[in-house]
Amino acid sequence: MSTDWPALRAAATAAADRAYAPYSGLRVGAAGLTDDGRIIVGANVENASFGLTLCAECGLVSALHGAGPADPSVQAGATELVAVAVVAGDGDPLLPCGRCRQLLLEAGGGSLLVDTADGPVELKVLLPAAFTTTDLAERRDQETSHDQETTREQETTREQETTRERETTRERGAQ
């Protein structure tokens, strides 16, 4: 599937026009091409607390999951992004922040193409040594294994303490 970058940028620019940015004045739009050929968009939504502000890419990933796959027989969450354009209100490309790169990684993988001022770049170039679902699974397995070992050690210690208490009680009773 080829990417029509001008169309993707135009969709992102249209989304930026709908952004809610009363505090920074920086309207941002994001448009993503899905593996089933659809264009999904998102826009930044600011909040007076700033920490609750949503980047356009967050809106894009949310819209991707909210829309679901084009084919109802396809499992929910199976649709992936293959290309993304993020632009300011003037249509010039912006690079996603680190948090958004991580979100985009799960929505499209390392080969996801991200539009830049110098042309498309694979996300894995913009987010090297990324934390992935594989890292999470490996860490979870290590933690589970560690927790099981700790539980066995605690059970052994309790059994030893119970045995000592019984022996002490017998010795006192025998005196």
N, C-alpha and C positions, 0 to 999 in steps of 0.2 A: 504494500500500500504506500503510495507516495503522499507526501504532505504538502498541501497548498498553504505555504507559510503566509502569503499576503492575506488569505481568507482567515487564517487562524489569528493573525495580528488584528485584523478588522473586527473579529468577534471579541477579542480581548479588549480592544479600544471601546467597543460598544458597551461592554460590561463595566469598564472604568467610568463611563458616563453615568452609570447607575450606582456607583460606589457611594458610601456614606462616610465622608471624610471632613466633618466640620472643624476638627481640631488641628490636624496637620495640613489640610488642604491638598494632600497628595492622594489623588484618586488613582487606584490601581485596579486593573482588570486582568483576569487570567482566562485563557481558553485552552482546552485540551482536546486532542483528537483521540478517540477511543479505538480499540482494536476492531470494533464492529462498524467503524466509519462515522460515528456521530461526533458532533462538537458539543462539549459541555463547557459552561462558563461559570465564573465566580468573580466577586468583587470584594474589595476590602470594606469592612464595617467597623468604624471606630467607636470607642466608648469613652466616656469622660474619665474612667479610671485607668485608661490606657492599657493596663495589663489584660483587660478583657477584649481588646481590639482583635479582630479576626483579619488575617491576611487574605488576599484574593485567592491564593492557592488553597487555603483552608476551605474557603467557600467552594472552590472547584472540586476538591476531593469529596466534600460533603455532597455536592450536587451529583457527582459520579455515583456515589453509593445510594443516594436518594432516588435517582432515576432508575437504577437497576439496569440489567441487560436489555438490549433491544429485543432479543429473542426470549420469550418467557420460559422456554424449555432449558435455557442456560441457567446454571446455578447463580444465585445472588452473590455478588462480590467477585465473580469471575471476570468481569469486564475490566480491562486495563487501559491505562493511557499509553499512547505510543509517541505523542508529541505534545509539547506545551509551549505556549507563548504567554509571557507576562509583560504587561506594558503599563506605562504611566498614562495619565489622561491625554497626553499629547501624542500617544501612539509609539513613543520610543521604548525599546526593550529595557526591562529591568531584570536583574538576576534575583531569583528567590533567596530569601534568607536561609540560614542553616536549618531552622525548625521546619520551614516549608520544604526544603530539599529532602529532609527525612520523611515528611508526609508523602511527597511525590515519589520517593523511592518505593514505598509500599504500594502505591497506586499504579506504578508503571515499571519498576525495576531499574537496574543500573543502565540498561540500554535505552531508557526513555530519552528522547531528544528534547533538549531545552533550547529555545530560541535565544540568541545573544546578539549583541551589536555586530559581532564578527561572524555570525552564522550559527547554525545548530551545533550543539555539543551534547555528547552523551552525559547523562546525569552522574554516572560513576566518575567522570572526570571532575565534576563540580563537588562531589561528595566522596572523596577517597576514604577507604577504610571505614565505610559506613557500618553502623549498628543495624543488623538485620534480624529477621525472624529466626534465622539459623543461630545467631548469637544468643538470642533469648532462649531458644529450645535447649542449647547446650548448657547455658547457665542454670536453667530450671532443672535439668537432669542432674547437674552437679549438686545443686542445693538439695534436691530430693534424696540423692544418695547420702549426702552429708547428714541430713535430718534423720534418715533411717539409722545411720551409724550412731548418731548421738542418742537416739531413742533406745537402741540396744544397750549402749553403755549405761544409760540411766537405769534401765531395767535390771541390769546385772548389779549395779551398785545398790539398788533397793533390795534385791534378793540377798545380797551379802549382809546388808544392815539388818534385815529381818532375821537371818540366820544367827547373827551375833546377838541380837536381842533375845532370841529364844534360848541360846546357850547361856546367856547371862541370867535369865530368869530361872533356868533349870539349876544352875550352880547355886543361886540364892536359895532356891527351894530345898536343895540337898543339904544346906548348912544348918 
